[in-house]
Amino acid sequence: MNDQSVTANGRLIATKLPCTVEEFLVAQGLLPRSVVVEHNGEAVAPSEFSRRQLNAGDRLEIVKIVAGG
């Protein structure tokens, strides 16, 4: 059985794989519209979240968008 984890913001997170970026975000309690995601060093457009597959060992950087003024 494969290692069922990805690294997000430097933390190893166990998750059900394979899954999409969108499924991972929702599982982490994040709204896909409220974050910017980098997958294995590549920026991912929000329109790709539902199609981009995650696999064991992948690395994500997730930044929450904060509105303010």
mmCIF file as Biopython writes it, N, C-alpha, C and O atoms, coordinates in Angstrom:
data_model
#
loop_
_atom_site.group_PDB
_atom_site.id
_atom_site.type_symbol
_atom_site.label_atom_id
_atom_site.label_alt_id
_atom_site.label_comp_id
_atom_site.label_asym_id
_atom_site.label_entity_id
_atom_site.label_seq_id
_atom_site.pdbx_PDB_ins_code
_atom_site.Cartn_x
_atom_site.Cartn_y
_atom_site.Cartn_z
_atom_site.occupancy
_atom_site.B_iso_or_equiv
_atom_site.auth_seq_id
_atom_site.auth_asym_id
_atom_site.pdbx_PDB_model_num
ATOM 1   N N  . MET A ? 1  ? 0.842   -1.192 0.000   1.0 0.0 1  A 1 
ATOM 2   C CA . MET A ? 1  ? 0.000   0.000  0.000   1.0 0.0 1  A 1 
ATOM 3   C C  . MET A ? 1  ? 0.880   1.246  0.000   1.0 0.0 1  A 1 
ATOM 4   O O  . MET A ? 1  ? 1.882   1.305  0.713   1.0 0.0 1  A 1 
ATOM 5   N N  . ASN A ? 2  ? 0.507   2.232  -0.794  1.0 0.0 2  A 1 
ATOM 6   C CA . ASN A ? 2  ? 1.287   3.454  -0.893  1.0 0.0 2  A 1 
ATOM 7   C C  . ASN A ? 2  ? 1.139   4.318  0.344   1.0 0.0 2  A 1 
ATOM 8   O O  . ASN A ? 2  ? 0.142   4.241  1.062   1.0 0.0 2  A 1 
ATOM 9   N N  . ASP A ? 3  ? 2.150   5.141  0.578   1.0 0.0 3  A 1 
ATOM 10  C CA . ASP A ? 3  ? 2.075   6.153  1.622   1.0 0.0 3  A 1 
ATOM 11  C C  . ASP A ? 3  ? 0.926   7.083  1.263   1.0 0.0 3  A 1 
ATOM 12  O O  . ASP A ? 3  ? 0.907   7.662  0.176   1.0 0.0 3  A 1 
ATOM 13  N N  . GLN A ? 4  ? -0.020  7.227  2.162   1.0 0.0 4  A 1 
ATOM 14  C CA . GLN A ? 4  ? -1.218  8.011  1.874   1.0 0.0 4  A 1 
ATOM 15  C C  . GLN A ? 4  ? -1.116  9.401  2.498   1.0 0.0 4  A 1 
ATOM 16  O O  . GLN A ? 4  ? -1.972  9.799  3.288   1.0 0.0 4  A 1 
ATOM 17  N N  . SER A ? 5  ? -0.065  10.132 2.140   1.0 0.0 5  A 1 
ATOM 18  C CA . SER A ? 5  ? 0.083   11.463 2.705   1.0 0.0 5  A 1 
ATOM 19  C C  . SER A ? 5  ? 0.702   12.417 1.696   1.0 0.0 5  A 1 
ATOM 20  O O  . SER A ? 5  ? 1.408   12.014 0.771   1.0 0.0 5  A 1 
ATOM 21  N N  . VAL A ? 6  ? 0.413   13.691 1.905   1.0 0.0 6  A 1 
ATOM 22  C CA . VAL A ? 6  ? 1.027   14.766 1.141   1.0 0.0 6  A 1 
ATOM 23  C C  . VAL A ? 6  ? 1.596   15.754 2.149   1.0 0.0 6  A 1 
ATOM 24  O O  . VAL A ? 6  ? 1.210   15.754 3.318   1.0 0.0 6  A 1 
ATOM 25  N N  . THR A ? 7  ? 2.517   16.597 1.687   1.0 0.0 7  A 1 
ATOM 26  C CA . THR A ? 7  ? 3.068   17.630 2.547   1.0 0.0 7  A 1 
ATOM 27  C C  . THR A ? 7  ? 2.399   18.947 2.175   1.0 0.0 7  A 1 
ATOM 28  O O  . THR A ? 7  ? 2.466   19.384 1.026   1.0 0.0 7  A 1 
ATOM 29  N N  . ALA A ? 8  ? 1.758   19.571 3.146   1.0 0.0 8  A 1 
ATOM 30  C CA . ALA A ? 8  ? 1.091   20.859 2.918   1.0 0.0 8  A 1 
ATOM 31  C C  . ALA A ? 8  ? 1.673   21.874 3.884   1.0 0.0 8  A 1 
ATOM 32  O O  . ALA A ? 8  ? 1.603   21.706 5.102   1.0 0.0 8  A 1 
ATOM 33  N N  . ASN A ? 9  ? 2.249   22.930 3.324   1.0 0.0 9  A 1 
ATOM 34  C CA . ASN A ? 9  ? 2.871   23.985 4.133   1.0 0.0 9  A 1 
ATOM 35  C C  . ASN A ? 9  ? 3.876   23.397 5.124   1.0 0.0 9  A 1 
ATOM 36  O O  . ASN A ? 9  ? 3.952   23.825 6.276   1.0 0.0 9  A 1 
ATOM 37  N N  . GLY A ? 10 ? 4.645   22.408 4.658   1.0 0.0 10 A 1 
ATOM 38  C CA . GLY A ? 10 ? 5.689   21.821 5.481   1.0 0.0 10 A 1 
ATOM 39  C C  . GLY A ? 10 ? 5.226   20.762 6.463   1.0 0.0 10 A 1 
ATOM 40  O O  . GLY A ? 10 ? 6.050   20.195 7.180   1.0 0.0 10 A 1 
ATOM 41  N N  . ARG A ? 11 ? 3.937   20.480 6.518   1.0 0.0 11 A 1 
ATOM 42  C CA . ARG A ? 11 ? 3.395   19.475 7.443   1.0 0.0 11 A 1 
ATOM 43  C C  . ARG A ? 11 ? 2.918   18.258 6.663   1.0 0.0 11 A 1 
ATOM 44  O O  . ARG A ? 11 ? 2.243   18.389 5.642   1.0 0.0 11 A 1 
ATOM 45  N N  . LEU A ? 12 ? 3.273   17.068 7.152   1.0 0.0 12 A 1 
ATOM 46  C CA . LEU A ? 12 ? 2.812   15.829 6.537   1.0 0.0 12 A 1 
ATOM 47  C C  . LEU A ? 12 ? 1.361   15.602 6.950   1.0 0.0 12 A 1 
ATOM 48  O O  . LEU A ? 12 ? 1.055   15.554 8.141   1.0 0.0 12 A 1 
ATOM 49  N N  . ILE A ? 13 ? 0.475   15.464 5.979   1.0 0.0 13 A 1 
ATOM 50  C CA . ILE A ? 13 ? -0.948  15.286 6.260   1.0 0.0 13 A 1 
ATOM 51  C C  . ILE A ? 13 ? -1.437  14.004 5.603   1.0 0.0 13 A 1 
ATOM 52  O O  . ILE A ? 13 ? -1.331  13.828 4.390   1.0 0.0 13 A 1 
ATOM 53  N N  . ALA A ? 14 ? -1.978  13.110 6.433   1.0 0.0 14 A 1 
ATOM 54  C CA . ALA A ? 14 ? -2.540  11.862 5.916   1.0 0.0 14 A 1 
ATOM 55  C C  . ALA A ? 14 ? -3.867  12.188 5.240   1.0 0.0 14 A 1 
ATOM 56  O O  . ALA A ? 14 ? -4.670  12.957 5.769   1.0 0.0 14 A 1 
ATOM 57  N N  . THR A ? 15 ? -4.090  11.605 4.080   1.0 0.0 15 A 1 
ATOM 58  C CA . THR A ? 15 ? -5.322  11.873 3.341   1.0 0.0 15 A 1 
ATOM 59  C C  . THR A ? 15 ? -5.655  10.676 2.459   1.0 0.0 15 A 1 
ATOM 60  O O  . THR A ? 15 ? -4.807  9.818  2.212   1.0 0.0 15 A 1 
ATOM 61  N N  . LYS A ? 16 ? -6.881  10.630 1.996   1.0 0.0 16 A 1 
ATOM 62  C CA . LYS A ? 16 ? -7.307  9.568  1.083   1.0 0.0 16 A 1 
ATOM 63  C C  . LYS A ? 16 ? -6.814  9.926  -0.312  1.0 0.0 16 A 1 
ATOM 64  O O  . LYS A ? 16 ? -7.175  10.971 -0.852  1.0 0.0 16 A 1 
ATOM 65  N N  . LEU A ? 17 ? -5.993  9.063  -0.893  1.0 0.0 17 A 1 
ATOM 66  C CA . LEU A ? 17 ? -5.415  9.331  -2.207  1.0 0.0 17 A 1 
ATOM 67  C C  . LEU A ? 17 ? -5.779  8.217  -3.170  1.0 0.0 17 A 1 
ATOM 68  O O  . LEU A ? 17 ? -6.029  7.096  -2.728  1.0 0.0 17 A 1 
ATOM 69  N N  . PRO A ? 18 ? -5.818  8.483  -4.485  1.0 0.0 18 A 1 
ATOM 70  C CA . PRO A ? 18 ? -5.680  9.820  -5.059  1.0 0.0 18 A 1 
ATOM 71  C C  . PRO A ? 18 ? -6.928  10.663 -4.819  1.0 0.0 18 A 1 
ATOM 72  O O  . PRO A ? 18 ? -8.028  10.139 -4.643  1.0 0.0 18 A 1 
ATOM 73  N N  . CYS A ? 19 ? -6.732  11.970 -4.815  1.0 0.0 19 A 1 
ATOM 74  C CA . CYS A ? 19 ? -7.844  12.911 -4.717  1.0 0.0 19 A 1 
ATOM 75  C C  . CYS A ? 19 ? -7.460  14.167 -5.485  1.0 0.0 19 A 1 
ATOM 76  O O  . CYS A ? 19 ? -6.311  14.329 -5.895  1.0 0.0 19 A 1 
ATOM 77  N N  . THR A ? 20 ? -8.416  15.042 -5.674  1.0 0.0 20 A 1 
ATOM 78  C CA . THR A ? 20 ? -8.121  16.290 -6.364  1.0 0.0 20 A 1 
ATOM 79  C C  . THR A ? 20 ? -7.710  17.346 -5.343  1.0 0.0 20 A 1 
ATOM 80  O O  . THR A ? 20 ? -7.922  17.183 -4.141  1.0 0.0 20 A 1 
ATOM 81  N N  . VAL A ? 21 ? -7.123  18.425 -5.839  1.0 0.0 21 A 1 
ATOM 82  C CA . VAL A ? 21 ? -6.767  19.553 -4.972  1.0 0.0 21 A 1 
ATOM 83  C C  . VAL A ? 21 ? -8.023  20.036 -4.254  1.0 0.0 21 A 1 
ATOM 84  O O  . VAL A ? 21 ? -7.991  20.295 -3.051  1.0 0.0 21 A 1 
ATOM 85  N N  . GLU A ? 22 ? -9.131  20.159 -4.990  1.0 0.0 22 A 1 
ATOM 86  C CA . GLU A ? 22 ? -10.378 20.630 -4.391  1.0 0.0 22 A 1 
ATOM 87  C C  . GLU A ? 22 ? -10.839 19.711 -3.254  1.0 0.0 22 A 1 
ATOM 88  O O  . GLU A ? 22 ? -11.218 20.194 -2.187  1.0 0.0 22 A 1 
ATOM 89  N N  . GLU A ? 23 ? -10.811 18.392 -3.475  1.0 0.0 23 A 1 
ATOM 90  C CA . GLU A ? 23 ? -11.213 17.444 -2.438  1.0 0.0 23 A 1 
ATOM 91  C C  . GLU A ? 23 ? -10.317 17.559 -1.208  1.0 0.0 23 A 1 
ATOM 92  O O  . GLU A ? 23 ? -10.796 17.483 -0.077  1.0 0.0 23 A 1 
ATOM 93  N N  . PHE A ? 24 ? -9.015  17.741 -1.431  1.0 0.0 24 A 1 
ATOM 94  C CA . PHE A ? 24 ? -8.081  17.887 -0.318  1.0 0.0 24 A 1 
ATOM 95  C C  . PHE A ? 24 ? -8.384  19.149 0.484   1.0 0.0 24 A 1 
ATOM 96  O O  . PHE A ? 24 ? -8.418  19.115 1.715   1.0 0.0 24 A 1 
ATOM 97  N N  . LEU A ? 25 ? -8.603  20.257 -0.212  1.0 0.0 25 A 1 
ATOM 98  C CA . LEU A ? 25 ? -8.896  21.521 0.475   1.0 0.0 25 A 1 
ATOM 99  C C  . LEU A ? 25 ? -10.155 21.397 1.331   1.0 0.0 25 A 1 
ATOM 100 O O  . LEU A ? 25 ? -10.168 21.815 2.489   1.0 0.0 25 A 1 
ATOM 101 N N  . VAL A ? 26 ? -11.199 20.829 0.762   1.0 0.0 26 A 1 
ATOM 102 C CA . VAL A ? 26 ? -12.459 20.662 1.494   1.0 0.0 26 A 1 
ATOM 103 C C  . VAL A ? 26 ? -12.243 19.768 2.721   1.0 0.0 26 A 1 
ATOM 104 O O  . VAL A ? 26 ? -12.770 20.052 3.797   1.0 0.0 26 A 1 
ATOM 105 N N  . ALA A ? 27 ? -11.475 18.697 2.559   1.0 0.0 27 A 1 
ATOM 106 C CA . ALA A ? 27 ? -11.194 17.790 3.674   1.0 0.0 27 A 1 
ATOM 107 C C  . ALA A ? 27 ? -10.428 18.495 4.795   1.0 0.0 27 A 1 
ATOM 108 O O  . ALA A ? 27 ? -10.522 18.106 5.960   1.0 0.0 27 A 1 
ATOM 109 N N  . GLN A ? 28 ? -9.669  19.535 4.435   1.0 0.0 28 A 1 
ATOM 110 C CA . GLN A ? 28 ? -8.913  20.297 5.431   1.0 0.0 28 A 1 
ATOM 111 C C  . GLN A ? 28 ? -9.727  21.462 5.999   1.0 0.0 28 A 1 
ATOM 112 O O  . GLN A ? 28 ? -9.226  22.244 6.806   1.0 0.0 28 A 1 
ATOM 113 N N  . GLY A ? 29 ? -10.981 21.567 5.571   1.0 0.0 29 A 1 
ATOM 114 C CA . GLY A ? 29 ? -11.839 22.638 6.073   1.0 0.0 29 A 1 
ATOM 115 C C  . GLY A ? 29 ? -11.582 23.986 5.427   1.0 0.0 29 A 1 
ATOM 116 O O  . GLY A ? 29 ? -11.901 25.028 5.999   1.0 0.0 29 A 1 
ATOM 117 N N  . LEU A ? 30 ? -11.003 23.965 4.232   1.0 0.0 30 A 1 
ATOM 118 C CA . LEU A ? 30 ? -10.709 25.213 3.518   1.0 0.0 30 A 1 
ATOM 119 C C  . LEU A ? 30 ? -11.663 25.393 2.344   1.0 0.0 30 A 1 
ATOM 120 O O  . LEU A ? 30 ? -11.998 24.435 1.648   1.0 0.0 30 A 1 
ATOM 121 N N  . LEU A ? 31 ? -12.091 26.617 2.138   1.0 0.0 31 A 1 
ATOM 122 C CA . LEU A ? 31 ? -12.917 26.921 0.977   1.0 0.0 31 A 1 
ATOM 123 C C  . LEU A ? 31 ? -11.999 27.103 -0.227  1.0 0.0 31 A 1 
ATOM 124 O O  . LEU A ? 31 ? -11.106 27.949 -0.191  1.0 0.0 31 A 1 
ATOM 125 N N  . PRO A ? 32 ? -12.198 26.327 -1.293  1.0 0.0 32 A 1 
ATOM 126 C CA . PRO A ? 32 ? -11.320 26.449 -2.459  1.0 0.0 32 A 1 
ATOM 127 C C  . PRO A ? 32 ? -11.228 27.871 -3.013  1.0 0.0 32 A 1 
ATOM 128 O O  . PRO A ? 32 ? -10.191 28.250 -3.557  1.0 0.0 32 A 1 
ATOM 129 N N  . ARG A ? 33 ? -12.291 28.662 -2.884  1.0 0.0 33 A 1 
ATOM 130 C CA . ARG A ? 33 ? -12.260 30.030 -3.411  1.0 0.0 33 A 1 
ATOM 131 C C  . ARG A ? 33 ? -11.445 30.983 -2.541  1.0 0.0 33 A 1 
ATOM 132 O O  . ARG A ? 33 ? -11.174 32.115 -2.943  1.0 0.0 33 A 1 
ATOM 133 N N  . SER A ? 34 ? -11.050 30.525 -1.340  1.0 0.0 34 A 1 
ATOM 134 C CA . SER A ? 34 ? -10.377 31.427 -0.407  1.0 0.0 34 A 1 
ATOM 135 C C  . SER A ? 34 ? -8.877  31.173 -0.285  1.0 0.0 34 A 1 
ATOM 136 O O  . SER A ? 34 ? -8.227  31.711 0.612   1.0 0.0 34 A 1 
ATOM 137 N N  . VAL A ? 35 ? -8.323  30.355 -1.184  1.0 0.0 35 A 1 
ATOM 138 C CA . VAL A ? 35 ? -6.902  30.021 -1.090  1.0 0.0 35 A 1 
ATOM 139 C C  . VAL A ? 35 ? -6.201  30.079 -2.447  1.0 0.0 35 A 1 
ATOM 140 O O  . VAL A ? 35 ? -6.828  29.996 -3.503  1.0 0.0 35 A 1 
ATOM 141 N N  . VAL A ? 36 ? -4.879  30.224 -2.377  1.0 0.0 36 A 1 
ATOM 142 C CA . VAL A ? 36 ? -4.003  30.114 -3.540  1.0 0.0 36 A 1 
ATOM 143 C C  . VAL A ? 36 ? -3.172  28.860 -3.294  1.0 0.0 36 A 1 
ATOM 144 O O  . VAL A ? 36 ? -2.687  28.643 -2.184  1.0 0.0 36 A 1 
ATOM 145 N N  . VAL A ? 37 ? -3.008  28.035 -4.329  1.0 0.0 37 A 1 
ATOM 146 C CA . VAL A ? 37 ? -2.329  26.745 -4.156  1.0 0.0 37 A 1 
ATOM 147 C C  . VAL A ? 37 ? -1.164  26.604 -5.133  1.0 0.0 37 A 1 
ATOM 148 O O  . VAL A ? 37 ? -1.259  26.940 -6.313  1.0 0.0 37 A 1 
ATOM 149 N N  . GLU A ? 38 ? -0.054  26.089 -4.583  1.0 0.0 38 A 1 
ATOM 150 C CA . GLU A ? 38 ? 1.086   25.689 -5.400  1.0 0.0 38 A 1 
ATOM 151 C C  . GLU A ? 38 ? 1.245   24.184 -5.203  1.0 0.0 38 A 1 
ATOM 152 O O  . GLU A ? 38 ? 1.321   23.705 -4.072  1.0 0.0 38 A 1 
ATOM 153 N N  . HIS A ? 39 ? 1.294   23.441 -6.306  1.0 0.0 39 A 1 
ATOM 154 C CA . HIS A ? 39 ? 1.378   21.972 -6.272  1.0 0.0 39 A 1 
ATOM 155 C C  . HIS A ? 39 ? 2.706   21.555 -6.877  1.0 0.0 39 A 1 
ATOM 156 O O  . HIS A ? 39 ? 2.946   21.758 -8.067  1.0 0.0 39 A 1 
ATOM 157 N N  . ASN A ? 40 ? 3.568   20.970 -6.054  1.0 0.0 40 A 1 
ATOM 158 C CA . ASN A ? 40 ? 4.904   20.552 -6.510  1.0 0.0 40 A 1 
ATOM 159 C C  . ASN A ? 40 ? 5.638   21.691 -7.222  1.0 0.0 40 A 1 
ATOM 160 O O  . ASN A ? 40 ? 6.277   21.482 -8.253  1.0 0.0 40 A 1 
ATOM 161 N N  . GLY A ? 41 ? 5.538   22.894 -6.659  1.0 0.0 41 A 1 
ATOM 162 C CA . GLY A ? 41 ? 6.270   24.041 -7.190  1.0 0.0 41 A 1 
ATOM 163 C C  . GLY A ? 41 ? 5.580   24.782 -8.316  1.0 0.0 41 A 1 
ATOM 164 O O  . GLY A ? 41 ? 6.129   25.758 -8.827  1.0 0.0 41 A 1 
ATOM 165 N N  . GLU A ? 42 ? 4.400   24.353 -8.717  1.0 0.0 42 A 1 
ATOM 166 C CA . GLU A ? 42 ? 3.678   24.980 -9.829  1.0 0.0 42 A 1 
ATOM 167 C C  . GLU A ? 42 ? 2.370   25.585 -9.335  1.0 0.0 42 A 1 
ATOM 168 O O  . GLU A ? 42 ? 1.572   24.905 -8.690  1.0 0.0 42 A 1 
ATOM 169 N N  . ALA A ? 43 ? 2.150   26.858 -9.635  1.0 0.0 43 A 1 
ATOM 170 C CA . ALA A ? 43 ? 0.896   27.512 -9.258  1.0 0.0 43 A 1 
ATOM 171 C C  . ALA A ? 43 ? -0.268  26.817 -9.956  1.0 0.0 43 A 1 
ATOM 172 O O  . ALA A ? 43 ? -0.174  26.449 -11.127 1.0 0.0 43 A 1 
ATOM 173 N N  . VAL A ? 44 ? -1.368  26.641 -9.223  1.0 0.0 44 A 1 
ATOM 174 C CA . VAL A ? 44 ? -2.551  25.973 -9.771  1.0 0.0 44 A 1 
ATOM 175 C C  . VAL A ? 44 ? -3.689  26.984 -9.832  1.0 0.0 44 A 1 
ATOM 176 O O  . VAL A ? 44 ? -4.048  27.588 -8.821  1.0 0.0 44 A 1 
ATOM 177 N N  . ALA A ? 45 ? -4.256  27.167 -11.026 1.0 0.0 45 A 1 
ATOM 178 C CA . ALA A ? 45 ? -5.397  28.072 -11.187 1.0 0.0 45 A 1 
ATOM 179 C C  . ALA A ? 45 ? -6.606  27.472 -10.476 1.0 0.0 45 A 1 
ATOM 180 O O  . ALA A ? 45 ? -6.796  26.256 -10.503 1.0 0.0 45 A 1 
ATOM 181 N N  . PRO A ? 46 ? -7.427  28.313 -9.838  1.0 0.0 46 A 1 
ATOM 182 C CA . PRO A ? 46 ? -8.623  27.789 -9.171  1.0 0.0 46 A 1 
ATOM 183 C C  . PRO A ? 46 ? -9.495  26.931 -10.080 1.0 0.0 46 A 1 
ATOM 184 O O  . PRO A ? 46 ? -10.138 25.994 -9.608  1.0 0.0 46 A 1 
ATOM 185 N N  . SER A ? 47 ? -9.529  27.232 -11.363 1.0 0.0 47 A 1 
ATOM 186 C CA . SER A ? 47 ? -10.337 26.442 -12.300 1.0 0.0 47 A 1 
ATOM 187 C C  . SER A ? 47 ? -9.791  25.018 -12.457 1.0 0.0 47 A 1 
ATOM 188 O O  . SER A ? 47 ? -10.492 24.136 -12.952 1.0 0.0 47 A 1 
ATOM 189 N N  . GLU A ? 48 ? -8.541  24.796 -12.037 1.0 0.0 48 A 1 
ATOM 190 C CA . GLU A ? 48 ? -7.918  23.469 -12.141 1.0 0.0 48 A 1 
ATOM 191 C C  . GLU A ? 48 ? -8.078  22.644 -10.870 1.0 0.0 48 A 1 
ATOM 192 O O  . GLU A ? 48 ? -7.790  21.447 -10.889 1.0 0.0 48 A 1 
ATOM 193 N N  . PHE A ? 49 ? -8.526  23.239 -9.769  1.0 0.0 49 A 1 
ATOM 194 C CA . PHE A ? 49 ? -8.595  22.538 -8.480  1.0 0.0 49 A 1 
ATOM 195 C C  . PHE A ? 49 ? -9.370  21.232 -8.575  1.0 0.0 49 A 1 
ATOM 196 O O  . PHE A ? 49 ? -8.987  20.238 -7.957  1.0 0.0 49 A 1 
ATOM 197 N N  . SER A ? 50 ? -10.461 21.222 -9.345  1.0 0.0 50 A 1 
ATOM 198 C CA . SER A ? 50 ? -11.304 20.023 -9.412  1.0 0.0 50 A 1 
ATOM 199 C C  . SER A ? 50 ? -10.735 18.969 -10.362 1.0 0.0 50 A 1 
ATOM 200 O O  . SER A ? 50 ? -11.237 17.846 -10.406 1.0 0.0 50 A 1 
ATOM 201 N N  . ARG A ? 51 ? -9.689  19.318 -11.126 1.0 0.0 51 A 1 
ATOM 202 C CA . ARG A ? 51 ? -9.104  18.365 -12.080 1.0 0.0 51 A 1 
ATOM 203 C C  . ARG A ? 51 ? -7.692  17.926 -11.710 1.0 0.0 51 A 1 
ATOM 204 O O  . ARG A ? 51 ? -7.233  16.876 -12.159 1.0 0.0 51 A 1 
ATOM 205 N N  . ARG A ? 52 ? -7.001  18.719 -10.895 1.0 0.0 52 A 1 
ATOM 206 C CA . ARG A ? 52 ? -5.606  18.415 -10.552 1.0 0.0 52 A 1 
ATOM 207 C C  . ARG A ? 52 ? -5.542  17.303 -9.506  1.0 0.0 52 A 1 
ATOM 208 O O  . ARG A ? 52 ? -6.020  17.467 -8.384  1.0 0.0 52 A 1 
ATOM 209 N N  . GLN A ? 53 ? -4.948  16.174 -9.884  1.0 0.0 53 A 1 
ATOM 210 C CA . GLN A ? 53 ? -4.855  15.017 -8.992  1.0 0.0 53 A 1 
ATOM 211 C C  . GLN A ? 53 ? -3.656  15.133 -8.057  1.0 0.0 53 A 1 
ATOM 212 O O  . GLN A ? 53 ? -2.575  15.564 -8.460  1.0 0.0 53 A 1 
ATOM 213 N N  . LEU A ? 54 ? -3.863  14.746 -6.817  1.0 0.0 54 A 1 
ATOM 214 C CA . LEU A ? 54 ? -2.776  14.643 -5.850  1.0 0.0 54 A 1 
ATOM 215 C C  . LEU A ? 54 ? -2.404  13.177 -5.698  1.0 0.0 54 A 1 
ATOM 216 O O  . LEU A ? 54 ? -3.260  12.294 -5.743  1.0 0.0 54 A 1 
ATOM 217 N N  . ASN A ? 55 ? -1.121  12.939 -5.518  1.0 0.0 55 A 1 
ATOM 218 C CA . ASN A ? 55 ? -0.624  11.587 -5.286  1.0 0.0 55 A 1 
ATOM 219 C C  . ASN A ? 55 ? 0.276   11.592 -4.059  1.0 0.0 55 A 1 
ATOM 220 O O  . ASN A ? 55 ? 0.735   12.646 -3.619  1.0 0.0 55 A 1 
ATOM 221 N N  . ALA A ? 56 ? 0.523   10.416 -3.512  1.0 0.0 56 A 1 
ATOM 222 C CA . ALA A ? 56 ? 1.369   10.290 -2.329  1.0 0.0 56 A 1 
ATOM 223 C C  . ALA A ? 56 ? 2.706   10.982 -2.555  1.0 0.0 56 A 1 
ATOM 224 O O  . ALA A ? 56 ? 3.323   10.842 -3.611  1.0 0.0 56 A 1 
ATOM 225 N N  . GLY A ? 57 ? 3.140   11.726 -1.551  1.0 0.0 57 A 1 
ATOM 226 C CA . GLY A ? 57 ? 4.435   12.396 -1.620  1.0 0.0 57 A 1 
ATOM 227 C C  . GLY A ? 57 ? 4.403   13.775 -2.257  1.0 0.0 57 A 1 
ATOM 228 O O  . GLY A ? 57 ? 5.417   14.473 -2.259  1.0 0.0 57 A 1 
ATOM 229 N N  . ASP A ? 58 ? 3.259   14.182 -2.798  1.0 0.0 58 A 1 
ATOM 230 C CA . ASP A ? 58 ? 3.172   15.511 -3.397  1.0 0.0 58 A 1 
ATOM 231 C C  . ASP A ? 58 ? 3.346   16.587 -2.335  1.0 0.0 58 A 1 
ATOM 232 O O  . ASP A ? 58 ? 3.106   16.361 -1.149  1.0 0.0 58 A 1 
ATOM 233 N N  . ARG A ? 59 ? 3.774   17.776 -2.795  1.0 0.0 59 A 1 
ATOM 234 C CA . ARG A ? 59 ? 3.967   18.912 -1.902  1.0 0.0 59 A 1 
ATOM 235 C C  . ARG A ? 59 ? 3.028   20.041 -2.312  1.0 0.0 59 A 1 
ATOM 236 O O  . ARG A ? 59 ? 2.920   20.390 -3.488  1.0 0.0 59 A 1 
ATOM 237 N N  . LEU A ? 60 ? 2.359   20.597 -1.321  1.0 0.0 60 A 1 
ATOM 238 C CA . LEU A ? 60 ? 1.462   21.732 -1.547  1.0 0.0 60 A 1 
ATOM 239 C C  . LEU A ? 60 ? 1.884   22.905 -0.688  1.0 0.0 60 A 1 
ATOM 240 O O  . LEU A ? 60 ? 2.337   22.730 0.443   1.0 0.0 60 A 1 
ATOM 241 N N  . GLU A ? 61 ? 1.736   24.077 -1.221  1.0 0.0 61 A 1 
ATOM 242 C CA . GLU A ? 61 ? 1.812   25.310 -0.435  1.0 0.0 61 A 1 
ATOM 243 C C  . GLU A ? 61 ? 0.442   25.942 -0.591  1.0 0.0 61 A 1 
ATOM 244 O O  . GLU A ? 61 ? -0.018  26.169 -1.710  1.0 0.0 61 A 1 
ATOM 245 N N  . ILE A ? 62 ? -0.211  26.227 0.528   1.0 0.0 62 A 1 
ATOM 246 C CA . ILE A ? 62 ? -1.568  26.767 0.518   1.0 0.0 62 A 1 
ATOM 247 C C  . ILE A ? 62 ? -1.559  28.078 1.291   1.0 0.0 62 A 1 
ATOM 248 O O  . ILE A ? 62 ? -1.180  28.121 2.461   1.0 0.0 62 A 1 
ATOM 249 N N  . VAL A ? 63 ? -1.978  29.137 0.626   1.0 0.0 63 A 1 
ATOM 250 C CA . VAL A ? 63 ? -2.022  30.461 1.249   1.0 0.0 63 A 1 
ATOM 251 C C  . VAL A ? 63 ? -3.451  30.943 1.253   1.0 0.0 63 A 1 
ATOM 252 O O  . VAL A ? 63 ? -4.109  30.985 0.213   1.0 0.0 63 A 1 
ATOM 253 N N  . LYS A ? 64 ? -3.937  31.316 2.452   1.0 0.0 64 A 1 
ATOM 254 C CA . LYS A ? 64 ? -5.297  31.844 2.553   1.0 0.0 64 A 1 
ATOM 255 C C  . LYS A ? 64 ? -5.306  33.282 2.057   1.0 0.0 64 A 1 
ATOM 256 O O  . LYS A ? 64 ? -4.418  34.072 2.374   1.0 0.0 64 A 1 
ATOM 257 N N  . ILE A ? 65 ? -6.327  33.604 1.273   1.0 0.0 65 A 1 
ATOM 258 C CA . ILE A ? 65 ? -6.527  34.969 0.782   1.0 0.0 65 A 1 
ATOM 259 C C  . ILE A ? 65 ? -7.278  35.730 1.870   1.0 0.0 65 A 1 
ATOM 260 O O  . ILE A ? 65 ? -8.336  35.299 2.328   1.0 0.0 65 A 1 
ATOM 261 N N  . VAL A ? 66 ? -6.717  36.862 2.274   1.0 0.0 66 A 1 
ATOM 262 C CA . VAL A ? 66 ? -7.362  37.669 3.307   1.0 0.0 66 A 1 
ATOM 263 C C  . VAL A ? 66 ? -7.765  39.001 2.697   1.0 0.0 66 A 1 
ATOM 264 O O  . VAL A ? 66 ? -6.921  39.758 2.218   1.0 0.0 66 A 1 
ATOM 265 N N  . ALA A ? 67 ? -9.053  39.279 2.720   1.0 0.0 67 A 1 
ATOM 266 C CA . ALA A ? 67 ? -9.532  40.566 2.220   1.0 0.0 67 A 1 
ATOM 267 C C  . ALA A ? 67 ? -9.455  41.581 3.359   1.0 0.0 67 A 1 
ATOM 268 O O  . ALA A ? 67 ? -9.708  41.252 4.517   1.0 0.0 67 A 1 
ATOM 269 N N  . GLY A ? 68 ? -9.118  42.757 3.030   1.0 0.0 68 A 1 
ATOM 270 C CA . GLY A ? 68 ? -9.030  43.784 4.069   1.0 0.0 68 A 1 
ATOM 271 C C  . GLY A ? 68 ? -8.753  45.130 3.443   1.0 0.0 68 A 1 
ATOM 272 O O  . GLY A ? 68 ? -8.668  45.273 2.223   1.0 0.0 68 A 1 
ATOM 273 N N  . GLY A ? 69 ? -8.614  46.106 4.308   1.0 0.0 69 A 1 
ATOM 274 C CA . GLY A ? 69 ? -8.344  47.412 3.732   1.0 0.0 69 A 1 
ATOM 275 C C  . GLY A ? 69 ? -8.068  48.459 4.758   1.0 0.0 69 A 1 
ATOM 276 O O  . GLY A ? 69 ? -7.823  49.614 4.410   1.0 0.0 69 A 1 
#
